[in-house]
Amino acid sequence: MNGTIRNNIKPGQLVRIVLKQDQLTGKLTEGIVREILTKSATHPHGIKVRLTSGAVGRVKEIVATSSAGPED
């Protein structure tokens, strides 16, 4: 799943982001979403998030969804 749609991203998810300083190289940083920073529903370069490590970047890949129980 890609990270351009805000509704696809929830706090607690494992994602890969590109940091501002890594945009030219495309190097990805993996971590857990602490906070969603982008307010719009979509963003062509990825939704901006803050990870639990404090790193801020745009989501390029969603690795795993949160481990919530089954929805009824």
N, C-alpha and C positions, 0 to 999 in steps of 0.2 A: 504494500500500500504506500502511496506517495504522501508527502507531507504538505501538499498545497491547499488542502481543505481543512478548515479549523475543526469541524465536527468529528473528524477522524482522530483527533489528538486529545488525549485526556491526561491529567496529572497521574503519575505512577507508571506510565508506559515507558518501555525501553525503546529509544529512538537513536538514530544517527543524524547528527547535525553538522553543518559546515560553519565554522567560526569565521568572523569577519576577516581575520588575518589569513585564513586558509582558502578564501574564495578563489584566488587565482590558481592554486594547486588542486583544489577540490578535495583536500584531505578531510575525512570525516571523523567526528568525535562521537563516541557512543556514551549514552547516559540515560538517566531516568528523569522524565519531565517533572519539574516542581511547579512551574507556572507558565501559562500561555500569555505571551506579550502582545501578539497581533490581535487587534480588535475586529478586523474585517473577516468575513466568512471564508474568503480565499485570498491567496497571494501567489503570483506566478513563480516566485523564487523560493517559496516555502514559508510556512508559518513560523514566526519567531518565538522561541521558547527560552526559558531559563531552566537549566538542569539542576539536580540536587547538588552538584559540585560547584554551582555558581556560574558555570560557563553559559554564555548566551550565543545563540546562533539560529539558523533557519533549518527546519526539519527537511531532510532529503529522503529518509527512509524510516518507516515505522517497523521496528524489529518484532515487538510483541505487544499485544494488547494487555490491558490491566487484568489482573486475575479476579475479576468480579464473578459472582455466582451466576447461575442461569437466569435469564430474564423471563418473567411470566407475562 
